[in-house]
Amino acid sequence: MRPMHVLIALFTACLLALAPASAQDFPEIDWLELMPEDEIRMLEEMQGMIDHSGDAPAMEFNSTRTVPEVDGRNGKIVGYIVPLSVNETNEILEFFLVPYFGACIHVPPPPPNQLIHVKADKPIPMVNIWDPYWVEGSVHIRPIENSMAKASYSMDPVRVVPYE
């Protein structure tokens, strides 16, 4: 290879290394990946045993158990935003990402291992809580509890965008 070709190849490699993160850097994470496999099996077994026709209060499944392999993983997960704190211009500073619309509004909330606490580096414009959003970033096992619910996971967000 000629010296000039080597220089061009090295220059191109350096530019590619400096390129911003793309969607390929954030593989999709499924909500079930946040639950230990034995809990998923238990929920599947319970499915046929629950009577949905009565007036009895919903049974709470309150597992805080996590999946260690998820800790520190980069990815994107789709969910609904439940604002926890906003600034004076009504931009979101902190929120729970939940797997389905109405979670945390209705009782009981999802189990803690199905809630992700997100603290934005920069404020996010207020969203429609009935619309799903992708949150891209790094997932961590960092339990948090507030007056609304408990979360077993947190996420360092890189980007929050509408789900399409």
Secondary structure as GFF3:
##gff-version 3
##sequence-region A 1 164
A	DSSP	alpha_helix	3	18	.	.	.	ID=ss1
A	DSSP	three_ten_helix	23	25	.	.	.	ID=ss2
A	DSSP	three_ten_helix	31	34	.	.	.	ID=ss3
A	DSSP	alpha_helix	37	47	.	.	.	ID=ss4
A	DSSP	three_ten_helix	68	70	.	.	.	ID=ss5
A	DSSP	beta_strand	73	86	.	.	.	ID=ss6
A	DSSP	beta_strand	92	98	.	.	.	ID=ss7
A	DSSP	three_ten_helix	112	114	.	.	.	ID=ss8
A	DSSP	beta_strand	116	124	.	.	.	ID=ss9
A	DSSP	beta_strand	132	145	.	.	.	ID=ss10
A	DSSP	beta_strand	150	162	.	.	.	ID=ss11
###
